[in-house]
Amino acid sequence: MAYKISDECISCGACAAECPVEAISEGDGKYVINADTCIECGACADTCPVGAPAAE
């Protein structure tokens, strides 16, 4: 199951920089993950300072 970014996101961009398939982009007020592109590697969750990305 693809990762999803919660409302805890502080829009720092750390997750987008770490995503190996560029599935993360800046959305309206927080970053979002394209579920069709996400490979569920967890790199975003490992780098997020507030733990916003999580597996759905």
PDB file of N, H, CA, C and O in Angstrom:
ATOM      1  N   MET A   1       0.846  -1.183   0.000  1.00  0.00           N
ATOM      2  CA  MET A   1       0.000   0.000   0.000  1.00  0.00           C
ATOM      3  C   MET A   1       0.890   1.246   0.000  1.00  0.00           C
ATOM      4  O   MET A   1       1.886   1.298   0.721  1.00  0.00           O
ATOM      5  N   ALA A   2       0.545   2.213  -0.779  1.00  0.00           N
ATOM      6  H   ALA A   2      -0.265   2.170  -1.365  1.00  0.00           H
ATOM      7  CA  ALA A   2       1.338   3.436  -0.902  1.00  0.00           C
ATOM      8  C   ALA A   2       1.344   4.236   0.395  1.00  0.00           C
ATOM      9  O   ALA A   2       0.442   4.116   1.224  1.00  0.00           O
ATOM     10  N   TYR A   3       2.364   5.038   0.548  1.00  0.00           N
ATOM     11  H   TYR A   3       3.097   5.135  -0.126  1.00  0.00           H
ATOM     12  CA  TYR A   3       2.451   5.930   1.693  1.00  0.00           C
ATOM     13  C   TYR A   3       1.541   7.139   1.477  1.00  0.00           C
ATOM     14  O   TYR A   3       1.220   7.499   0.345  1.00  0.00           O
ATOM     15  N   LYS A   4       1.140   7.749   2.573  1.00  0.00           N
ATOM     16  H   LYS A   4       1.402   7.457   3.493  1.00  0.00           H
ATOM     17  CA  LYS A   4       0.314   8.948   2.535  1.00  0.00           C
ATOM     18  C   LYS A   4       0.873   9.919   3.561  1.00  0.00           C
ATOM     19  O   LYS A   4       1.366   9.497   4.607  1.00  0.00           O
ATOM     20  N   ILE A   5       0.804  11.218   3.274  1.00  0.00           N
ATOM     21  H   ILE A   5       0.403  11.561   2.424  1.00  0.00           H
ATOM     22  CA  ILE A   5       1.320  12.230   4.183  1.00  0.00           C
ATOM     23  C   ILE A   5       0.160  12.819   4.987  1.00  0.00           C
ATOM     24  O   ILE A   5      -0.835  13.282   4.430  1.00  0.00           O
ATOM     25  N   SER A   6       0.318  12.787   6.300  1.00  0.00           N
ATOM     26  H   SER A   6       1.127  12.411   6.752  1.00  0.00           H
ATOM     27  CA  SER A   6      -0.737  13.273   7.199  1.00  0.00           C
ATOM     28  C   SER A   6      -0.720  14.795   7.306  1.00  0.00           C
ATOM     29  O   SER A   6       0.158  15.463   6.761  1.00  0.00           O
ATOM     30  N   ASP A   7      -1.695  15.318   8.010  1.00  0.00           N
ATOM     31  H   ASP A   7      -2.409  14.776   8.453  1.00  0.00           H
ATOM     32  CA  ASP A   7      -1.799  16.757   8.238  1.00  0.00           C
ATOM     33  C   ASP A   7      -0.686  17.283   9.146  1.00  0.00           C
ATOM     34  O   ASP A   7      -0.567  18.494   9.330  1.00  0.00           O
ATOM     35  N   GLU A   8       0.119  16.404   9.708  1.00  0.00           N
ATOM     36  H   GLU A   8       0.022  15.420   9.559  1.00  0.00           H
ATOM     37  CA  GLU A   8       1.254  16.809  10.540  1.00  0.00           C
ATOM     38  C   GLU A   8       2.367  17.426   9.700  1.00  0.00           C
ATOM     39  O   GLU A   8       3.297  18.017  10.248  1.00  0.00           O
ATOM     40  N   CYS A   9       2.283  17.297   8.386  1.00  0.00           N
ATOM     41  H   CYS A   9       1.527  16.817   7.941  1.00  0.00           H
ATOM     42  CA  CYS A   9       3.304  17.799   7.456  1.00  0.00           C
ATOM     43  C   CYS A   9       3.573  19.285   7.683  1.00  0.00           C
ATOM     44  O   CYS A   9       2.646  20.088   7.781  1.00  0.00           O
ATOM     45  N   ILE A  10       4.869  19.640   7.766  1.00  0.00           N
ATOM     46  H   ILE A  10       5.622  18.987   7.687  1.00  0.00           H
ATOM     47  CA  ILE A  10       5.262  21.034   7.952  1.00  0.00           C
ATOM     48  C   ILE A  10       5.823  21.633   6.657  1.00  0.00           C
ATOM     49  O   ILE A  10       6.413  22.714   6.681  1.00  0.00           O
ATOM     50  N   SER A  11       5.644  20.946   5.543  1.00  0.00           N
ATOM     51  H   SER A  11       5.165  20.068   5.524  1.00  0.00           H
ATOM     52  CA  SER A  11       6.067  21.408   4.209  1.00  0.00           C
ATOM     53  C   SER A  11       7.547  21.760   4.132  1.00  0.00           C
ATOM     54  O   SER A  11       7.917  22.758   3.514  1.00  0.00           O
ATOM     55  N   CYS A  12       8.390  20.950   4.753  1.00  0.00           N
ATOM     56  H   CYS A  12       8.090  20.139   5.255  1.00  0.00           H
ATOM     57  CA  CYS A  12       9.828  21.223   4.724  1.00  0.00           C
ATOM     58  C   CYS A  12      10.488  20.711   3.448  1.00  0.00           C
ATOM     59  O   CYS A  12      11.545  21.204   3.056  1.00  0.00           O
ATOM     60  N   GLY A  13       9.868  19.720   2.793  1.00  0.00           N
ATOM     61  H   GLY A  13       9.009  19.319   3.111  1.00  0.00           H
ATOM     62  CA  GLY A  13      10.401  19.184   1.545  1.00  0.00           C
ATOM     63  C   GLY A  13      11.424  18.079   1.700  1.00  0.00           C
ATOM     64  O   GLY A  13      11.921  17.564   0.699  1.00  0.00           O
ATOM     65  N   ALA A  14      11.750  17.703   2.909  1.00  0.00           N
ATOM     66  H   ALA A  14      11.346  18.121   3.723  1.00  0.00           H
ATOM     67  CA  ALA A  14      12.751  16.658   3.119  1.00  0.00           C
ATOM     68  C   ALA A  14      12.346  15.342   2.459  1.00  0.00           C
ATOM     69  O   ALA A  14      13.186  14.644   1.891  1.00  0.00           O
ATOM     70  N   CYS A  15      11.086  15.013   2.535  1.00  0.00           N
ATOM     71  H   CYS A  15      10.404  15.580   2.996  1.00  0.00           H
ATOM     72  CA  CYS A  15      10.604  13.753   1.965  1.00  0.00           C
ATOM     73  C   CYS A  15      10.739  13.740   0.443  1.00  0.00           C
ATOM     74  O   CYS A  15      11.165  12.741  -0.137  1.00  0.00           O
ATOM     75  N   ALA A  16      10.383  14.830  -0.190  1.00  0.00           N
ATOM     76  H   ALA A  16      10.037  15.641   0.281  1.00  0.00           H
ATOM     77  CA  ALA A  16      10.448  14.917  -1.655  1.00  0.00           C
ATOM     78  C   ALA A  16      11.883  14.753  -2.144  1.00  0.00           C
ATOM     79  O   ALA A  16      12.125  14.119  -3.171  1.00  0.00           O
ATOM     80  N   ALA A  17      12.823  15.320  -1.414  1.00  0.00           N
ATOM     81  H   ALA A  17      12.626  15.835  -0.580  1.00  0.00           H
ATOM     82  CA  ALA A  17      14.226  15.221  -1.798  1.00  0.00           C
ATOM     83  C   ALA A  17      14.742  13.787  -1.704  1.00  0.00           C
ATOM     84  O   ALA A  17      15.663  13.421  -2.435  1.00  0.00           O
ATOM     85  N   GLU A  18      14.172  12.970  -0.823  1.00  0.00           N
ATOM     86  H   GLU A  18      13.425  13.267  -0.229  1.00  0.00           H
ATOM     87  CA  GLU A  18      14.630  11.601  -0.622  1.00  0.00           C
ATOM     88  C   GLU A  18      13.910  10.561  -1.481  1.00  0.00           C
ATOM     89  O   GLU A  18      14.386   9.432  -1.601  1.00  0.00           O
ATOM     90  N   CYS A  19      12.784  10.915  -2.076  1.00  0.00           N
ATOM     91  H   CYS A  19      12.397  11.833  -1.979  1.00  0.00           H
ATOM     92  CA  CYS A  19      12.000   9.942  -2.834  1.00  0.00           C
ATOM     93  C   CYS A  19      12.738   9.521  -4.116  1.00  0.00           C
ATOM     94  O   CYS A  19      13.012  10.362  -4.972  1.00  0.00           O
ATOM     95  N   PRO A  20      13.059   8.222  -4.253  1.00  0.00           N
ATOM     96  CA  PRO A  20      13.826   7.771  -5.418  1.00  0.00           C
ATOM     97  C   PRO A  20      13.028   7.756  -6.725  1.00  0.00           C
ATOM     98  O   PRO A  20      13.618   7.685  -7.804  1.00  0.00           O
ATOM     99  N   VAL A  21      11.697   7.822  -6.641  1.00  0.00           N
ATOM    100  H   VAL A  21      11.219   7.880  -5.765  1.00  0.00           H
ATOM    101  CA  VAL A  21      10.875   7.786  -7.855  1.00  0.00           C
ATOM    102  C   VAL A  21      10.111   9.086  -8.079  1.00  0.00           C
ATOM    103  O   VAL A  21       9.218   9.150  -8.925  1.00  0.00           O
ATOM    104  N   GLU A  22      10.461  10.113  -7.326  1.00  0.00           N
ATOM    105  H   GLU A  22      11.187  10.061  -6.639  1.00  0.00           H
ATOM    106  CA  GLU A  22       9.841  11.440  -7.448  1.00  0.00           C
ATOM    107  C   GLU A  22       8.313  11.396  -7.375  1.00  0.00           C
ATOM    108  O   GLU A  22       7.621  12.044  -8.160  1.00  0.00           O
ATOM    109  N   ALA A  23       7.801  10.616  -6.412  1.00  0.00           N
ATOM    110  H   ALA A  23       8.363  10.090  -5.774  1.00  0.00           H
ATOM    111  CA  ALA A  23       6.360  10.468  -6.223  1.00  0.00           C
ATOM    112  C   ALA A  23       5.770  11.556  -5.334  1.00  0.00           C
ATOM    113  O   ALA A  23       4.550  11.636  -5.188  1.00  0.00           O
ATOM    114  N   ILE A  24       6.618  12.397  -4.737  1.00  0.00           N
ATOM    115  H   ILE A  24       7.609  12.332  -4.855  1.00  0.00           H
ATOM    116  CA  ILE A  24       6.158  13.395  -3.778  1.00  0.00           C
ATOM    117  C   ILE A  24       6.272  14.790  -4.374  1.00  0.00           C
ATOM    118  O   ILE A  24       7.298  15.170  -4.938  1.00  0.00           O
ATOM    119  N   SER A  25       5.183  15.542  -4.232  1.00  0.00           N
ATOM    120  H   SER A  25       4.349  15.234  -3.774  1.00  0.00           H
ATOM    121  CA  SER A  25       5.182  16.917  -4.731  1.00  0.00           C
ATOM    122  C   SER A  25       4.490  17.817  -3.722  1.00  0.00           C
ATOM    123  O   SER A  25       3.768  17.353  -2.840  1.00  0.00           O
ATOM    124  N   GLU A  26       4.727  19.114  -3.871  1.00  0.00           N
ATOM    125  H   GLU A  26       5.314  19.490  -4.588  1.00  0.00           H
ATOM    126  CA  GLU A  26       4.124  20.081  -2.958  1.00  0.00           C
ATOM    127  C   GLU A  26       2.659  20.257  -3.315  1.00  0.00           C
ATOM    128  O   GLU A  26       2.316  20.566  -4.457  1.00  0.00           O
ATOM    129  N   GLY A  27       1.802  20.058  -2.329  1.00  0.00           N
ATOM    130  H   GLY A  27       2.081  19.807  -1.402  1.00  0.00           H
ATOM    131  CA  GLY A  27       0.367  20.216  -2.529  1.00  0.00           C
ATOM    132  C   GLY A  27      -0.116  21.502  -1.877  1.00  0.00           C
ATOM    133  O   GLY A  27       0.672  22.412  -1.619  1.00  0.00           O
ATOM    134  N   ASP A  28      -1.383  21.569  -1.620  1.00  0.00           N
ATOM    135  H   ASP A  28      -2.023  20.830  -1.830  1.00  0.00           H
ATOM    136  CA  ASP A  28      -1.996  22.749  -1.012  1.00  0.00           C
ATOM    137  C   ASP A  28      -1.855  22.673   0.507  1.00  0.00           C
ATOM    138  O   ASP A  28      -2.696  22.079   1.182  1.00  0.00           O
ATOM    139  N   GLY A  29      -0.804  23.269   1.038  1.00  0.00           N
ATOM    140  H   GLY A  29      -0.122  23.752   0.489  1.00  0.00           H
ATOM    141  CA  GLY A  29      -0.594  23.294   2.480  1.00  0.00           C
ATOM    142  C   GLY A  29       0.236  22.156   3.032  1.00  0.00           C
ATOM    143  O   GLY A  29       0.663  22.212   4.185  1.00  0.00           O
ATOM    144  N   LYS A  30       0.476  21.126   2.241  1.00  0.00           N
ATOM    145  H   LYS A  30       0.129  21.080   1.304  1.00  0.00           H
ATOM    146  CA  LYS A  30       1.320  20.011   2.653  1.00  0.00           C
ATOM    147  C   LYS A  30       1.772  19.256   1.412  1.00  0.00           C
ATOM    148  O   LYS A  30       1.220  19.442   0.327  1.00  0.00           O
ATOM    149  N   TYR A  31       2.767  18.414   1.575  1.00  0.00           N
ATOM    150  H   TYR A  31       3.216  18.263   2.456  1.00  0.00           H
ATOM    151  CA  TYR A  31       3.231  17.596   0.459  1.00  0.00           C
ATOM    152  C   TYR A  31       2.288  16.416   0.262  1.00  0.00           C
ATOM    153  O   TYR A  31       1.614  15.984   1.197  1.00  0.00           O
ATOM    154  N   VAL A  32       2.248  15.902  -0.961  1.00  0.00           N
ATOM    155  H   VAL A  32       2.796  16.253  -1.720  1.00  0.00           H
ATOM    156  CA  VAL A  32       1.376  14.771  -1.284  1.00  0.00           C
ATOM    157  C   VAL A  32       2.185  13.705  -2.016  1.00  0.00           C
ATOM    158  O   VAL A  32       3.187  14.002  -2.666  1.00  0.00           O
ATOM    159  N   ILE A  33       1.735  12.468  -1.899  1.00  0.00           N
ATOM    160  H   ILE A  33       0.921  12.227  -1.371  1.00  0.00           H
ATOM    161  CA  ILE A  33       2.394  11.341  -2.545  1.00  0.00           C
ATOM    162  C   ILE A  33       1.464  10.777  -3.614  1.00  0.00           C
ATOM    163  O   ILE A  33       0.294  10.498  -3.351  1.00  0.00           O
ATOM    164  N   ASN A  34       1.997  10.613  -4.818  1.00  0.00           N
ATOM    165  H   ASN A  34       2.947  10.839  -5.032  1.00  0.00           H
ATOM    166  CA  ASN A  34       1.251   9.986  -5.905  1.00  0.00           C
ATOM    167  C   ASN A  34       1.263   8.482  -5.662  1.00  0.00           C
ATOM    168  O   ASN A  34       2.305   7.840  -5.792  1.00  0.00           O
ATOM    169  N   ALA A  35       0.117   7.922  -5.311  1.00  0.00           N
ATOM    170  H   ALA A  35      -0.729   8.444  -5.205  1.00  0.00           H
ATOM    171  CA  ALA A  35       0.016   6.505  -4.963  1.00  0.00           C
ATOM    172  C   ALA A  35       0.375   5.591  -6.129  1.00  0.00           C
ATOM    173  O   ALA A  35       0.844   4.473  -5.919  1.00  0.00           O
ATOM    174  N   ASP A  36       0.160   6.055  -7.347  1.00  0.00           N
ATOM    175  H   ASP A  36      -0.221   6.963  -7.518  1.00  0.00           H
ATOM    176  CA  ASP A  36       0.472   5.236  -8.519  1.00  0.00           C
ATOM    177  C   ASP A  36       1.973   5.140  -8.770  1.00  0.00           C
ATOM    178  O   ASP A  36       2.434   4.202  -9.420  1.00  0.00           O
ATOM    179  N   THR A  37       2.732   6.099  -8.261  1.00  0.00           N
ATOM    180  H   THR A  37       2.357   6.861  -7.733  1.00  0.00           H
ATOM    181  CA  THR A  37       4.176   6.126  -8.465  1.00  0.00           C
ATOM    182  C   THR A  37       4.940   5.574  -7.266  1.00  0.00           C
ATOM    183  O   THR A  37       6.030   5.026  -7.428  1.00  0.00           O
ATOM    184  N   CYS A  38       4.383   5.712  -6.072  1.00  0.00           N
ATOM    185  H   CYS A  38       3.497   6.157  -5.941  1.00  0.00           H
ATOM    186  CA  CYS A  38       5.032   5.284  -4.827  1.00  0.00           C
ATOM    187  C   CYS A  38       5.399   3.801  -4.873  1.00  0.00           C
ATOM    188  O   CYS A  38       4.580   2.959  -5.239  1.00  0.00           O
ATOM    189  N   ILE A  39       6.653   3.492  -4.493  1.00  0.00           N
ATOM    190  H   ILE A  39       7.319   4.177  -4.196  1.00  0.00           H
ATOM    191  CA  ILE A  39       7.114   2.100  -4.469  1.00  0.00           C
ATOM    192  C   ILE A  39       7.207   1.559  -3.039  1.00  0.00           C
ATOM    193  O   ILE A  39       7.754   0.479  -2.814  1.00  0.00           O
ATOM    194  N   GLU A  40       6.678   2.302  -2.089  1.00  0.00           N
ATOM    195  H   GLU A  40       6.233   3.179  -2.272  1.00  0.00           H
ATOM    196  CA  GLU A  40       6.598   1.884  -0.689  1.00  0.00           C
ATOM    197  C   GLU A  40       7.959   1.577  -0.073  1.00  0.00           C
ATOM    198  O   GLU A  40       8.092   0.632   0.705  1.00  0.00           O
ATOM    199  N   CYS A  41       8.969   2.372  -0.418  1.00  0.00           N
ATOM    200  H   CYS A  41       8.861   3.139  -1.050  1.00  0.00           H
ATOM    201  CA  CYS A  41      10.316   2.105   0.090  1.00  0.00           C
ATOM    202  C   CYS A  41      10.525   2.635   1.508  1.00  0.00           C
ATOM    203  O   CYS A  41      11.391   2.142   2.231  1.00  0.00           O
ATOM    204  N   GLY A  42       9.735   3.640   1.913  1.00  0.00           N
ATOM    205  H   GLY A  42       9.031   4.041   1.326  1.00  0.00           H
ATOM    206  CA  GLY A  42       9.847   4.190   3.254  1.00  0.00           C
ATOM    207  C   GLY A  42      10.896   5.271   3.418  1.00  0.00           C
ATOM    208  O   GLY A  42      11.098   5.756   4.532  1.00  0.00           O
ATOM    209  N   ALA A  43      11.572   5.668   2.347  1.00  0.00           N
ATOM    210  H   ALA A  43      11.408   5.275   1.442  1.00  0.00           H
ATOM    211  CA  ALA A  43      12.602   6.711   2.444  1.00  0.00           C
ATOM    212  C   ALA A  43      12.009   8.012   2.971  1.00  0.00           C
ATOM    213  O   ALA A  43      12.657   8.719   3.744  1.00  0.00           O
ATOM    214  N   CYS A  44      10.797   8.332   2.565  1.00  0.00           N
ATOM    215  H   CYS A  44      10.271   7.758   1.938  1.00  0.00           H
ATOM    216  CA  CYS A  44      10.149   9.568   3.013  1.00  0.00           C
ATOM    217  C   CYS A  44       9.898   9.539   4.516  1.00  0.00           C
ATOM    218  O   CYS A  44      10.143  10.522   5.214  1.00  0.00           O
ATOM    219  N   ALA A  45       9.412   8.417   5.000  1.00  0.00           N
ATOM    220  H   ALA A  45       9.213   7.618   4.432  1.00  0.00           H
ATOM    221  CA  ALA A  45       9.115   8.292   6.425  1.00  0.00           C
ATOM    222  C   ALA A  45      10.386   8.357   7.259  1.00  0.00           C
ATOM    223  O   ALA A  45      10.380   8.910   8.359  1.00  0.00           O
ATOM    224  N   ASP A  46      11.476   7.796   6.743  1.00  0.00           N
ATOM    225  H   ASP A  46      11.481   7.347   5.850  1.00  0.00           H
ATOM    226  CA  ASP A  46      12.734   7.776   7.473  1.00  0.00           C
ATOM    227  C   ASP A  46      13.350   9.167   7.608  1.00  0.00           C
ATOM    228  O   ASP A  46      14.072   9.430   8.570  1.00  0.00           O
ATOM    229  N   THR A  47      13.078  10.050   6.668  1.00  0.00           N
ATOM    230  H   THR A  47      12.492   9.836   5.886  1.00  0.00           H
ATOM    231  CA  THR A  47      13.703  11.374   6.666  1.00  0.00           C
ATOM    232  C   THR A  47      12.823  12.475   7.257  1.00  0.00           C
ATOM    233  O   THR A  47      13.330  13.550   7.577  1.00  0.00           O
ATOM    234  N   CYS A  48      11.535  12.238   7.407  1.00  0.00           N
ATOM    235  H   CYS A  48      11.123  11.365   7.147  1.00  0.00           H
ATOM    236  CA  CYS A  48      10.606  13.278   7.878  1.00  0.00           C
ATOM    237  C   CYS A  48      10.839  13.616   9.348  1.00  0.00           C
ATOM    238  O   CYS A  48      10.839  12.723  10.196  1.00  0.00           O
ATOM    239  N   PRO A  49      11.040  14.903   9.659  1.00  0.00           N
ATOM    240  CA  PRO A  49      11.281  15.283  11.053  1.00  0.00           C
ATOM    241  C   PRO A  49      10.057  15.200  11.955  1.00  0.00           C
ATOM    242  O   PRO A  49      10.197  15.207  13.178  1.00  0.00           O
ATOM    243  N   VAL A  50       8.855  15.122  11.377  1.00  0.00           N
ATOM    244  H   VAL A  50       8.741  15.116  10.384  1.00  0.00           H
ATOM    245  CA  VAL A  50       7.637  15.056  12.199  1.00  0.00           C
ATOM    246  C   VAL A  50       6.854  13.761  11.997  1.00  0.00           C
ATOM    247  O   VAL A  50       5.773  13.604  12.563  1.00  0.00           O
ATOM    248  N   GLY A  51       7.378  12.836  11.204  1.00  0.00           N
ATOM    249  H   GLY A  51       8.257  12.963  10.743  1.00  0.00           H
ATOM    250  CA  GLY A  51       6.721  11.541  11.004  1.00  0.00           C
ATOM    251  C   GLY A  51       5.426  11.610  10.224  1.00  0.00           C
ATOM    252  O   GLY A  51       4.526  10.803  10.452  1.00  0.00           O
ATOM    253  N   ALA A  52       5.313  12.563   9.302  1.00  0.00           N
ATOM    254  H   ALA A  52       6.045  13.219   9.116  1.00  0.00           H
ATOM    255  CA  ALA A  52       4.069  12.726   8.558  1.00  0.00           C
ATOM    256  C   ALA A  52       3.775  11.606   7.556  1.00  0.00           C
ATOM    257  O   ALA A  52       2.625  11.178   7.462  1.00  0.00           O
ATOM    258  N   PRO A  53       4.769  11.110   6.800  1.00  0.00           N
ATOM    259  CA  PRO A  53       4.465  10.026   5.857  1.00  0.00           C
ATOM    260  C   PRO A  53       4.286   8.698   6.598  1.00  0.00           C
ATOM    261  O   PRO A  53       5.062   8.365   7.494  1.00  0.00           O
ATOM    262  N   ALA A  54       3.263   7.953   6.212  1.00  0.00           N
ATOM    263  H   ALA A  54       2.633   8.223   5.484  1.00  0.00           H
ATOM    264  CA  ALA A  54       3.013   6.647   6.811  1.00  0.00           C
ATOM    265  C   ALA A  54       2.311   5.758   5.782  1.00  0.00           C
ATOM    266  O   ALA A  54       1.640   6.251   4.875  1.00  0.00           O
ATOM    267  N   ALA A  55       2.472   4.463   5.935  1.00  0.00           N
ATOM    268  H   ALA A  55       3.017   4.062   6.672  1.00  0.00           H
ATOM    269  CA  ALA A  55       1.797   3.526   5.049  1.00  0.00           C
ATOM    270  C   ALA A  55       0.304   3.593   5.325  1.00  0.00           C
ATOM    271  O   ALA A  55      -0.129   3.663   6.475  1.00  0.00           O
ATOM    272  N   GLU A  56      -0.466   3.571   4.261  1.00  0.00           N
ATOM    273  H   GLU A  56      -0.114   3.514   3.326  1.00  0.00           H
ATOM    274  CA  GLU A  56      -1.939   3.636   4.412  1.00  0.00           C
ATOM    275  C   GLU A  56      -2.448   2.332   4.950  1.00  0.00           C
ATOM    276  O   GLU A  56      -3.652   2.175   5.151  1.00  0.00           O
TER     277      GLU A  56
END
